[in-house]
Amino acid sequence: MTYSGLEAALQLAQGLAPLLASLLHLGCATAVTVHALLNKRQVETTIGWIALAWLAPLVGSLLYLMLGVNRIQRAGVALGLKDKWRGEGRSADASKEADAPCLPELAGINRLTREITGRALLAGNAVTPLVQGDEAYPAMLRAIGGARHSVTLMSYIFNDDAAGRAFVDVLALAQARGVQVRVLIDAVGARYSRTNTVKRLRQAGVPATAFLPPRLTRLLAQANLRNHRKIMVVDGELGFTGGMNISAGHWLSKQPTQPIRCLHFAVRGPVVTDLQRTFAIDWAFTTGEALHGSPWFADSAPCGPVLARGVTDGPDADIDHMRQVILGALATAQQRVRIVTPYFLPDEVLLTTLQVTALRGVAVDIVLPARSNLPLMDWAMRPQMGGLVDSGCRVYLTGPGFDHTKLFLVDDAWSLIGSTNWDARSLRLNFEYNLECHDAQLVRQLDALVDERVHIAHRLTAAELARQSLAGRVRDRLVWLLSPYL
């Protein structure tokens, strides 16, 4: 080809490049539009993604591919994992197991949660609150140290610090003496620590793996879908769950530089089987190894007064479970609702339901940290407070220090405890695990913990919100626009 011919070809390519880019943008934006219309449930979300795809050429479509498409649902359902473990530790057809008799005033929420989850309300459980790492970690370490058959542990964060190393050591000793140990850590949560705890566990001889590592081949598909559950089960009989990660910040008696208040629970009784089944499903999804029968599962005898049921939630077949249970519990509330959460960014339906609950005479207490570990969250939460306060909700801001506790109490005998925050990430993107509990004594114990926080908290008022500067309100509103993705 002559020089003039090459020059002509380059000019032609340069002339075609804008056309090809426009066609690529048109095709990608059209694909996003069709997919969003067919798959998204909320009008505002659908409009937002479509607008982003058209107004931000290629970038908007790429963001939708990364953050807006749920691929876990197809994988999770295809594996059929829930059916595999449905009967472990219970009758052969556990889906038809009868609910334990509950209080008449809780019959509505009991039926709702049964229909949503397909799980029975199980009698005979003991649920013990463990306040801070000071109570939770020694109890968990003792349980691992006394394990005879098996230990399964799942955590979002498992730091390589004083707390994490204590767990690594005792897990390694358990594995060395013949106990079957399995540890599952979320791949993103594992990176909160400079040293990867999965590697440290493997070096110590403990079978451990990371949940959905965001490798390049799956970065677009799964980077935003995290396993936020906190579950530990020893010998299939003793369980631990709640909101506490494994981090030195929770061990307050050791005076950490950044103390974090939180709450965990020790669980005994038939519902422990559900904790173990949830771990087994996530472990099989991640590794392909099926944990069936002994030494993982045991028939736990009734040992306490609590009626309990596991509630799983995640971007698979369980999507929206937690949100629907929360809405149902708010609808049945007659006297009071108490919420403690580190992050509070519920969608418009949940916000409106909270306001309506307060307006019909139910006392609604919302306890939040005055300052969380994420400033963007603090700014995004504030624009919602005016409507809540005006409707009669009592919003309390606790501090100093970050409170990571997660509690939801309704009236005198119903509670939801576990890993879920009141934000879009927990309610739409993360894999979460909670226990629905029916027991008046447990609620009294948890009420006392909420009272402690309210006693030292600052109550947010409409006058205080009105005094905020214009610059502050604009900043908060701008960040609030990102609330579906925070």
LUMVEX-506357 format. One record per residue (C-alpha): residue number from 0; residue in three letters; x, y, z. Coordinates in steps of 0.2 Angstrom, whole numbers. Layout:
BEGIN
SITE;NUM;ala;X;Y;Z
...
end
This chain:
BEGIN
SITE;0;met;0;0;0
SITE;1;thr;7;17;-5
SITE;2;tyr;9;31;8
SITE;3;ser;-6;40;1
SITE;4;gly;-17;24;2
SITE;5;leu;-12;22;20
SITE;6;glu;-16;40;24
SITE;7;ala;-33;38;16
SITE;8;ala;-36;22;26
SITE;9;leu;-32;31;42
SITE;10;gln;-43;45;38
SITE;11;leu;-57;33;34
SITE;12;ala;-54;24;51
SITE;13;gln;-54;41;60
SITE;14;gly;-70;45;51
SITE;15;leu;-78;29;56
SITE;16;ala;-73;29;74
SITE;17;pro;-86;41;80
SITE;18;leu;-100;31;71
SITE;19;leu;-94;15;78
SITE;20;ala;-93;22;95
SITE;21;ser;-111;29;93
SITE;22;leu;-117;12;87
SITE;23;leu;-108;3;102
SITE;24;his;-116;16;114
SITE;25;leu;-133;14;106
SITE;26;gly;-132;-5;107
SITE;27;cys;-126;-5;125
SITE;28;ala;-139;7;131
SITE;29;thr;-153;-2;122
SITE;30;ala;-148;-18;130
SITE;31;val;-147;-10;147
SITE;32;thr;-165;-3;144
SITE;33;val;-172;-19;140
SITE;34;his;-164;-29;154
SITE;35;ala;-169;-15;167
SITE;36;leu;-187;-15;161
SITE;37;leu;-188;-34;162
SITE;38;asn;-179;-37;178
SITE;39;lys;-180;-22;190
SITE;40;arg;-194;-20;203
SITE;41;gln;-194;-2;207
SITE;42;val;-198;12;195
SITE;43;glu;-186;24;202
SITE;44;thr;-172;12;201
SITE;45;thr;-176;7;183
SITE;46;ile;-177;25;177
SITE;47;gly;-161;29;186
SITE;48;trp;-151;15;177
SITE;49;ile;-159;18;160
SITE;50;ala;-155;37;161
SITE;51;leu;-137;33;167
SITE;52;ala;-135;21;152
SITE;53;trp;-140;34;139
SITE;54;leu;-133;50;147
SITE;55;ala;-116;42;152
SITE;56;pro;-110;34;135
SITE;57;leu;-103;17;139
SITE;58;val;-98;21;157
SITE;59;gly;-116;20;162
SITE;60;ser;-118;3;154
SITE;61;leu;-102;-3;162
SITE;62;leu;-108;2;179
SITE;63;tyr;-125;-7;176
SITE;64;leu;-115;-22;171
SITE;65;met;-105;-21;187
SITE;66;leu;-118;-16;200
SITE;67;gly;-135;-18;192
SITE;68;val;-136;-36;186
SITE;69;asn;-138;-50;198
SITE;70;arg;-130;-66;192
SITE;71;ile;-130;-75;209
SITE;72;gln;-148;-79;208
SITE;73;arg;-145;-91;193
SITE;74;ala;-130;-99;200
SITE;75;gly;-138;-102;218
SITE;76;val;-154;-109;211
SITE;77;ala;-146;-120;198
SITE;78;leu;-135;-128;212
SITE;79;gly;-151;-133;221
SITE;80;leu;-142;-131;237
SITE;81;lys;-157;-127;249
SITE;82;asp;-166;-143;244
SITE;83;lys;-151;-154;248
SITE;84;trp;-150;-148;266
SITE;85;arg;-168;-145;269
SITE;86;gly;-170;-161;280
SITE;87;glu;-154;-161;290
SITE;88;gly;-157;-163;308
SITE;89;arg;-175;-163;306
SITE;90;ser;-189;-173;298
SITE;91;ala;-187;-180;281
SITE;92;asp;-199;-167;274
SITE;93;ala;-194;-152;285
SITE;94;ser;-204;-140;273
SITE;95;lys;-220;-147;281
SITE;96;glu;-214;-146;299
SITE;97;ala;-227;-138;310
SITE;98;asp;-224;-121;318
SITE;99;ala;-222;-121;337
SITE;100;pro;-238;-113;345
SITE;101;cys;-234;-95;347
SITE;102;leu;-244;-80;356
SITE;103;pro;-260;-76;347
SITE;104;glu;-254;-58;345
SITE;105;leu;-239;-65;335
SITE;106;ala;-249;-76;324
SITE;107;gly;-249;-64;310
SITE;108;ile;-230;-61;309
SITE;109;asn;-227;-79;312
SITE;110;arg;-237;-84;297
SITE;111;leu;-229;-71;286
SITE;112;thr;-212;-76;290
SITE;113;arg;-216;-94;288
SITE;114;glu;-223;-90;270
SITE;115;ile;-208;-80;266
SITE;116;thr;-194;-92;272
SITE;117;gly;-202;-109;271
SITE;118;arg;-195;-112;288
SITE;119;ala;-204;-118;304
SITE;120;leu;-204;-109;320
SITE;121;leu;-195;-120;332
SITE;122;ala;-197;-122;350
SITE;123;gly;-185;-126;364
SITE;124;asn;-171;-114;360
SITE;125;ala;-159;-104;372
SITE;126;val;-153;-87;365
SITE;127;thr;-140;-78;376
SITE;128;pro;-135;-60;372
SITE;129;leu;-116;-58;373
SITE;130;val;-111;-40;375
SITE;131;gln;-96;-34;366
SITE;132;gly;-81;-44;362
SITE;133;asp;-78;-45;380
SITE;134;glu;-92;-58;382
SITE;135;ala;-93;-65;364
SITE;136;tyr;-75;-69;360
SITE;137;pro;-70;-79;376
SITE;138;ala;-86;-89;374
SITE;139;met;-83;-93;356
SITE;140;leu;-64;-97;360
SITE;141;arg;-69;-109;374
SITE;142;ala;-82;-117;363
SITE;143;ile;-69;-120;349
SITE;144;gly;-57;-126;363
SITE;145;gly;-70;-139;369
SITE;146;ala;-75;-145;352
SITE;147;arg;-76;-164;350
SITE;148;his;-82;-166;332
SITE;149;ser;-83;-151;321
SITE;150;val;-82;-132;320
SITE;151;thr;-89;-121;306
SITE;152;leu;-85;-102;306
SITE;153;met;-91;-89;294
SITE;154;ser;-87;-70;296
SITE;155;tyr;-88;-55;285
SITE;156;ile;-72;-48;293
SITE;157;phe;-58;-59;301
SITE;158;asn;-44;-47;305
SITE;159;asp;-26;-52;307
SITE;160;asp;-25;-43;324
SITE;161;ala;-25;-49;342
SITE;162;ala;-43;-55;341
SITE;163;gly;-40;-64;324
SITE;164;arg;-24;-72;330
SITE;165;ala;-32;-79;345
SITE;166;phe;-45;-87;334
SITE;167;val;-33;-94;322
SITE;168;asp;-23;-102;336
SITE;169;val;-37;-111;344
SITE;170;leu;-44;-116;327
SITE;171;ala;-27;-123;322
SITE;172;leu;-26;-133;339
SITE;173;ala;-44;-140;336
SITE;174;gln;-39;-146;318
SITE;175;ala;-23;-154;325
SITE;176;arg;-32;-164;338
SITE;177;gly;-44;-171;325
SITE;178;val;-59;-159;325
SITE;179;gln;-66;-156;308
SITE;180;val;-64;-137;305
SITE;181;arg;-71;-126;290
SITE;182;val;-69;-107;289
SITE;183;leu;-77;-96;276
SITE;184;ile;-72;-77;276
SITE;185;asp;-79;-65;263
SITE;186;ala;-66;-60;251
SITE;187;val;-69;-42;252
SITE;188;gly;-70;-42;271
SITE;189;ala;-54;-52;272
SITE;190;arg;-45;-37;264
SITE;191;tyr;-49;-25;279
SITE;192;ser;-33;-33;286
SITE;193;arg;-16;-31;278
SITE;194;thr;-12;-49;281
SITE;195;asn;-25;-61;273
SITE;196;thr;-32;-72;286
SITE;197;val;-37;-85;274
SITE;198;lys;-19;-88;270
SITE;199;arg;-14;-88;288
SITE;200;leu;-27;-101;292
SITE;201;arg;-21;-112;278
SITE;202;gln;-3;-110;284
SITE;203;ala;-9;-116;301
SITE;204;gly;-17;-132;293
SITE;205;val;-35;-125;294
SITE;206;pro;-47;-128;279
SITE;207;ala;-52;-110;275
SITE;208;thr;-58;-101;259
SITE;209;ala;-64;-84;253
SITE;210;phe;-82;-81;247
SITE;211;leu;-83;-74;229
SITE;212;pro;-65;-67;227
SITE;213;pro;-67;-52;215
SITE;214;arg;-55;-59;202
SITE;215;leu;-54;-51;185
SITE;216;thr;-64;-64;177
SITE;217;arg;-79;-61;189
SITE;218;leu;-76;-43;194
SITE;219;leu;-90;-37;184
SITE;220;ala;-102;-50;190
SITE;221;gln;-99;-52;208
SITE;222;ala;-88;-38;215
SITE;223;asn;-103;-30;224
SITE;224;leu;-111;-45;231
SITE;225;arg;-104;-49;249
SITE;226;asn;-107;-62;262
SITE;227;his;-111;-52;278
SITE;228;arg;-116;-67;288
SITE;229;lys;-108;-71;305
SITE;230;ile;-111;-89;310
SITE;231;met;-101;-101;321
SITE;232;val;-107;-119;325
SITE;233;val;-98;-131;336
SITE;234;asp;-102;-150;336
SITE;235;gly;-119;-145;327
SITE;236;glu;-125;-141;345
SITE;237;leu;-119;-124;350
SITE;238;gly;-121;-109;338
SITE;239;phe;-116;-91;338
SITE;240;thr;-123;-77;327
SITE;241;gly;-126;-59;328
SITE;242;gly;-118;-43;321
SITE;243;met;-100;-45;327
SITE;244;asn;-85;-48;316
SITE;245;ile;-69;-55;322
SITE;246;ser;-59;-39;325
SITE;247;ala;-49;-32;340
SITE;248;gly;-60;-16;340
SITE;249;his;-74;-26;348
SITE;250;trp;-63;-32;363
SITE;251;leu;-65;-17;373
SITE;252;ser;-57;-23;389
SITE;253;lys;-41;-24;379
SITE;254;gln;-42;-5;376
SITE;255;pro;-42;-5;357
SITE;256;thr;-37;11;348
SITE;257;gln;-54;12;339
SITE;258;pro;-67;4;350
SITE;259;ile;-83;-4;342
SITE;260;arg;-98;-8;352
SITE;261;cys;-108;-23;346
SITE;262;leu;-119;-38;351
SITE;263;his;-118;-56;348
SITE;264;phe;-128;-71;353
SITE;265;ala;-125;-89;359
SITE;266;val;-138;-101;353
SITE;267;arg;-143;-119;358
SITE;268;gly;-158;-129;353
SITE;269;pro;-166;-135;337
SITE;270;val;-163;-119;328
SITE;271;val;-144;-122;328
SITE;272;thr;-147;-134;314
SITE;273;asp;-153;-119;303
SITE;274;leu;-137;-110;307
SITE;275;gln;-127;-125;301
SITE;276;arg;-137;-128;286
SITE;277;thr;-134;-110;281
SITE;278;phe;-116;-112;283
SITE;279;ala;-116;-128;273
SITE;280;ile;-125;-120;258
SITE;281;asp;-113;-106;257
SITE;282;trp;-98;-118;259
SITE;283;ala;-104;-129;246
SITE;284;phe;-107;-114;234
SITE;285;thr;-89;-108;237
SITE;286;thr;-80;-125;237
SITE;287;gly;-91;-138;230
SITE;288;glu;-89;-148;246
SITE;289;ala;-105;-155;254
SITE;290;leu;-106;-156;273
SITE;291;his;-119;-169;277
SITE;292;gly;-124;-178;293
SITE;293;ser;-111;-182;306
SITE;294;pro;-100;-173;312
SITE;295;trp;-108;-157;306
SITE;296;phe;-126;-160;311
SITE;297;ala;-134;-166;327
SITE;298;asp;-152;-167;333
SITE;299;ser;-152;-154;347
SITE;300;ala;-164;-157;361
SITE;301;pro;-175;-143;367
SITE;302;cys;-166;-133;380
SITE;303;gly;-174;-116;382
SITE;304;pro;-190;-106;381
SITE;305;val;-186;-96;365
SITE;306;leu;-196;-100;349
SITE;307;ala;-184;-96;334
SITE;308;arg;-183;-97;316
SITE;309;gly;-168;-93;304
SITE;310;val;-171;-79;291
SITE;311;thr;-159;-79;277
SITE;312;asp;-158;-65;264
SITE;313;gly;-147;-62;249
SITE;314;pro;-146;-58;230
SITE;315;asp;-152;-75;226
SITE;316;ala;-169;-85;229
SITE;317;asp;-170;-76;246
SITE;318;ile;-170;-59;240
SITE;319;asp;-181;-47;249
SITE;320;his;-184;-59;263
SITE;321;met;-178;-48;277
SITE;322;arg;-186;-32;270
SITE;323;gln;-203;-41;269
SITE;324;val;-201;-48;287
SITE;325;ile;-197;-30;293
SITE;326;leu;-212;-23;285
SITE;327;gly;-223;-37;292
SITE;328;ala;-217;-34;309
SITE;329;leu;-220;-15;308
SITE;330;ala;-238;-18;302
SITE;331;thr;-241;-29;317
SITE;332;ala;-234;-18;330
SITE;333;gln;-246;-12;343
SITE;334;gln;-236;-3;357
SITE;335;arg;-218;0;352
SITE;336;val;-204;-3;340
SITE;337;arg;-185;-1;344
SITE;338;ile;-172;-1;331
SITE;339;val;-153;-1;334
SITE;340;thr;-142;-1;318
SITE;341;pro;-125;7;313
SITE;342;tyr;-132;12;296
SITE;343;phe;-149;18;292
SITE;344;leu;-153;21;274
SITE;345;pro;-170;11;271
SITE;346;asp;-180;13;255
SITE;347;glu;-195;25;253
SITE;348;val;-207;11;257
SITE;349;leu;-198;6;274
SITE;350;leu;-197;25;278
SITE;351;thr;-215;28;275
SITE;352;thr;-220;12;285
SITE;353;leu;-210;19;300
SITE;354;gln;-219;35;299
SITE;355;val;-236;28;298
SITE;356;thr;-232;16;312
SITE;357;ala;-227;31;323
SITE;358;leu;-243;41;317
SITE;359;arg;-254;27;323
SITE;360;gly;-248;28;341
SITE;361;val;-234;16;341
SITE;362;ala;-218;22;350
SITE;363;val;-204;21;338
SITE;364;asp;-186;22;344
SITE;365;ile;-172;23;331
SITE;366;val;-155;22;339
SITE;367;leu;-140;27;328
SITE;368;pro;-122;31;331
SITE;369;ala;-119;50;331
SITE;370;arg;-103;46;320
SITE;371;ser;-101;30;311
SITE;372;asn;-85;23;303
SITE;373;leu;-91;29;286
SITE;374;pro;-94;48;284
SITE;375;leu;-103;46;268
SITE;376;met;-116;36;277
SITE;377;asp;-118;49;290
SITE;378;trp;-121;62;278
SITE;379;ala;-133;51;267
SITE;380;met;-144;47;283
SITE;381;arg;-147;64;288
SITE;382;pro;-160;70;274
SITE;383;gln;-172;56;280
SITE;384;met;-172;62;298
SITE;385;gly;-184;76;296
SITE;386;gly;-199;66;290
SITE;387;leu;-196;53;304
SITE;388;val;-195;66;318
SITE;389;asp;-210;76;312
SITE;390;ser;-220;60;312
SITE;391;gly;-216;56;330
SITE;392;cys;-201;44;328
SITE;393;arg;-188;46;342
SITE;394;val;-171;47;334
SITE;395;tyr;-156;45;346
SITE;396;leu;-138;47;342
SITE;397;thr;-126;38;353
SITE;398;gly;-108;42;356
SITE;399;pro;-93;44;358
SITE;400;gly;-87;28;349
SITE;401;phe;-95;18;335
SITE;402;asp;-110;7;339
SITE;403;his;-111;-8;327
SITE;404;thr;-126;-16;336
SITE;405;lys;-140;-23;326
SITE;406;leu;-157;-25;335
SITE;407;phe;-175;-24;330
SITE;408;leu;-188;-26;344
SITE;409;val;-207;-26;342
SITE;410;asp;-219;-25;357
SITE;411;asp;-215;-36;372
SITE;412;ala;-210;-53;364
SITE;413;trp;-204;-52;347
SITE;414;ser;-186;-48;341
SITE;415;leu;-175;-50;325
SITE;416;ile;-157;-52;329
SITE;417;gly;-142;-55;317
SITE;418;ser;-131;-47;304
SITE;419;thr;-143;-35;294
SITE;420;asn;-141;-16;294
SITE;421;trp;-155;-5;288
SITE;422;asp;-148;0;272
SITE;423;ala;-149;-5;253
SITE;424;arg;-133;-15;254
SITE;425;ser;-139;-26;268
SITE;426;leu;-157;-27;261
SITE;427;arg;-153;-30;243
SITE;428;leu;-135;-34;239
SITE;429;asn;-127;-44;254
SITE;430;phe;-130;-61;260
SITE;431;glu;-137;-59;278
SITE;432;tyr;-143;-70;292
SITE;433;asn;-155;-66;306
SITE;434;leu;-165;-76;319
SITE;435;glu;-183;-72;322
SITE;436;cys;-186;-74;341
SITE;437;his;-202;-75;351
SITE;438;asp;-199;-74;369
SITE;439;ala;-203;-60;382
SITE;440;gln;-188;-63;393
SITE;441;leu;-176;-61;379
SITE;442;val;-185;-45;373
SITE;443;arg;-183;-38;391
SITE;444;gln;-165;-42;391
SITE;445;leu;-163;-33;374
SITE;446;asp;-174;-18;380
SITE;447;ala;-162;-15;394
SITE;448;leu;-147;-14;382
SITE;449;val;-157;-2;371
SITE;450;asp;-161;8;387
SITE;451;glu;-143;10;391
SITE;452;arg;-139;17;374
SITE;453;val;-154;29;375
SITE;454;his;-149;35;392
SITE;455;ile;-132;41;385
SITE;456;ala;-138;47;368
SITE;457;his;-143;63;361
SITE;458;arg;-161;65;355
SITE;459;leu;-162;73;337
SITE;460;thr;-175;87;336
SITE;461;ala;-183;96;322
SITE;462;ala;-176;112;328
SITE;463;glu;-158;105;327
SITE;464;leu;-161;99;309
SITE;465;ala;-168;116;304
SITE;466;arg;-152;124;311
SITE;467;gln;-141;115;299
SITE;468;ser;-132;126;286
SITE;469;leu;-137;127;268
SITE;470;ala;-120;120;263
SITE;471;gly;-122;105;275
SITE;472;arg;-140;101;268
SITE;473;val;-134;102;250
SITE;474;arg;-119;91;254
SITE;475;asp;-130;78;263
SITE;476;arg;-143;78;249
SITE;477;leu;-130;75;236
SITE;478;val;-123;60;245
SITE;479;trp;-141;54;249
SITE;480;leu;-143;52;230
SITE;481;leu;-130;38;231
SITE;482;ser;-139;29;245
SITE;483;pro;-145;14;234
SITE;484;tyr;-127;10;232
SITE;485;leu;-119;14;249
end
